[in-house]
Amino acid sequence: MPSWTLHQGDALTILPTLTTPIDAVICDPPYNSGGRTMTERTTRTAREKYLSGAGRNHGHDLGDFTGENRDQRSYLAWLSLVLAHAYRLTRPGGAAMVFTDWRQLPTTTDALQAAGYTWRGVAVWHKPTARPQPGRLRQECEFIVWGSNGAMIPGNNPVYLPGHFTGSQPRGHARQHITQKPERVMRELVRIVPPGGTVLDPFAGSGTTGAAALLEGRGFVGIEQSAAYAAAARARLAVAASTLAA
């Protein structure tokens, strides 16, 4: 049965201590997007950036998170460092998948390559319930920058994954994180790892990537800085593991 480990702390503190090889890093780092001025970058919380006034009331409190106030140059340097540590752990041929938005798409492709990965493309996450914008195009897509540690060898039983994924963020009490990704999308993505392989997520949040990995028969190593979110992730991972054991 797949195993899981969740570390609570800063990714750049914990990643250098890890030694177990992984088969893919699949992560959703803080985007640090939308700050046109220094004031906007440094005074708005993640809740204020990612939740509208109506969306801030989900029937329960969605905890805030830090790491959203970097400018463009420091974000590139920081993400490059994080991914470089992940690259050190990634087996030859293993994958990297990094979520981003339209503002940080170029920076994320730079960081992936600076870390050592071979950039292989950009996939699209379509969000059907994105809010319409009067007189504008709807911002209903985010992106997944992906690459690999060198050549990828499909093997005798290769997986065929799409380049376009559709899914809405969970609602109500099912939504445990401000930027939570749909589990159905993450269950597709983790299939790039061979059954029994291991997925790393340095920004585990409420544990969506980890739960998806376990439910798809993959192991999981996660890191989460927020103590509250780490506790939520551990509870969720324990439920996913018990589902497999049942």
N, C-alpha and C positions, 0 to 999 in steps of 0.2 A: 504494500500500500504506500502511496506517495507520502513523503514527510514534509514538514514545514518548520521554518524558523522565522521569528520576527524580532528584530533588534530595535530598541527604542533609543533614538539619538540622531545626531546630525550625520547625513550621508558621507560627508567628507572626513568625518572622524572615524566612522565604522568601516567604510569600504576598504581602507588600507589594511585592516586587521583580518579581512576575510581571505581564505586560501582555497576553499572548495571550488572546483571548476563549475561553471554554469553553461547552459546551452543557449540561453538568450537573455538579454535584458529587455524588459518591456515596461515602460514607465511613462508617467504623466507628471513631469516637473512643473513647478509654478511657472506660469507663462511670463510674468513681469510685463504684461501688455497694457496698453491703453493710457499710459501716463504721458501726456503731451508736454507737461511742464514738471519741474522739480517738485513743486508743491503737490501736484496730483500723484506723483510717484511716491512721495514720502509721507503723505498724510492720510491717504485712503487705505482702509483695511481690505483684506481679501473679500470679506462679506460685502463691502460696499462696491467692489469692482465687479463681482461675479453674480450678485443677486440684485434684482430690481426691488423697488419698494414693496411691491406685492409679493415677490418671491421670497422675501426675507422671513415670511411667516409660513412655515411648513408644518405647523402643529407641534413642532418641537425645535429645540435650538440646534442649529448647525454650527459646530465649533469653528472658530477662525483658525487661520494658519499663517505662519510667517514666511519670509523669503520672497515677498512680492514687490520689493522696493528698489531693485537693482536697475541701474541704467543699462544702455545697450552694450557697452564695452564690458562692464563687469559681469553682465549676464552671459556673454559669450565665453569669457574666461572661466566663470564658475561652472557652466554646463560642460565645457570641454574637460575640465578637471574631473568632474563626476563620471563622465563617459569614459575617460581614460582609465580610471580605476575599474570600471565595468569591463572595458576591453581586456585588461590584464587577466580577468577571471574567465572571459569567454573562450570556450573551446574553439579550435580552428574550424571554420565553417559555420559557427554559431551566429545567431542573428541579434540585431539591435532594432528596437521599435520605439520611437519617441514621439509622443503626442505634442502638438503645437497648434497655434492659431495662425491666421494669415499675416499678422504683424511680425511674428517671430519665426516664420518659415525659413527665410534666408539664413538667419542666425543659427537656427537649429541644424540646418544642413552643413554649415561651416563647422559647428561644434562636433558633429558626428564624425566628420572627416579628420578634424584636428586630433580627435581621440585615438584615431588609428583604423576605424572601420572603413570599409569600402561602401560608399553610398550607392544604393541600388534603386532608389525611387521614392515616390511619395504616394501614399494611399489616402483615401478620403473617408472621413467619418461624417455621414449625413445625419443631421438632427431634425427630425420631422416637426418637432414642436417648437422650433425657434420662433422668437417673437417677430412679427412683421414690422417693417420700418417705413413710415409714410414717405413716399417719394424716393425710396432707395431700394436697393437689392437686399433681400433678406440674408442675414448672416447665419446660414443654416449648415455650415460645414466647418469642421476642424480637420487637422491633417495628421498623418502618421509618417514621419520621416523614418526610413528603414535602410538597413545595410547589413553587412556581415563582416566577420573576422576572416578575411581572405576568401578563397574560393568556396562555393557552396556545392556539396555533392548530394544530389537528391536521394541516392540509394535505390533499392529495388522496389520500395513501396512509398513513393513520394506523395506528399500532400499537395493539393491544389487549392490555394487560397485566393479569394477575390481581391481586387484593389479598391473596392468600394463597400463600405459597411454602413448599415442603417440601424439606428437605435436611439431611443430617447432616454434622457436621464430619468432614474426612478423618481417617483413622487411620494408624498406623505412620509410615513415612518420608514419606508424602504430606502429613502434617501438619507444617508448618514454623513455625507461629505458634500461640501459646497460644489466641488467640481467632479463629483462621482461619475464614472463612466458606466455605460450599460453592461451588465454582466454577459449578455448574449454576444455583444461585440468582443469582449475580452475572451470569451470561450472560443471564438473563432481564431483570434490572434495567437493564443497560446499553442495552437495546434502546429505552429511552425517548429515547435520543439518536439523531438521524437518522444513517443510514449515512454514514461519512466525518466525522462530528462528533467532538468531543473531550470526554473524561471527565476530571474532576479528582478526585483522592483525596489530601487532606492528611495522611492516616494510612495510608500504603500497606502497612505491615506486610510480609508476604512476597510481596506483589504479586498477590493474587487478583483484585482489581478490575481492575488493569491487564491481566492475562492475559485475563480475560473480555472486556474492551473490544477488545483486539487480535483475538481469535478471532472476535468478532462484527463486525469491520470498522470499529471506531471507534478514534480516536487516544486517547492517554493522557498525562496529566501527573500525576506522583505526588511526594509528599514523605514521607520517612520519617526519624525522628529517630535511631533505632538504626543504628549502622554495620553491625552484623551482619545485621540484617533488611534493610537497604538492599542489601547485597551479595547476599542471597538473592533479593530482588525483582528485581534487575538480571538475575541468571542466569535467573530464571523468565520475565521479559519477553523476553529474548533468544531463549529457546526458543519462546515463542509467536510471535514475529515470524518466526523461521526456519520454523515450521510453515506460516505463510501464504505464505512465499516459495517453499516446496518445490513 
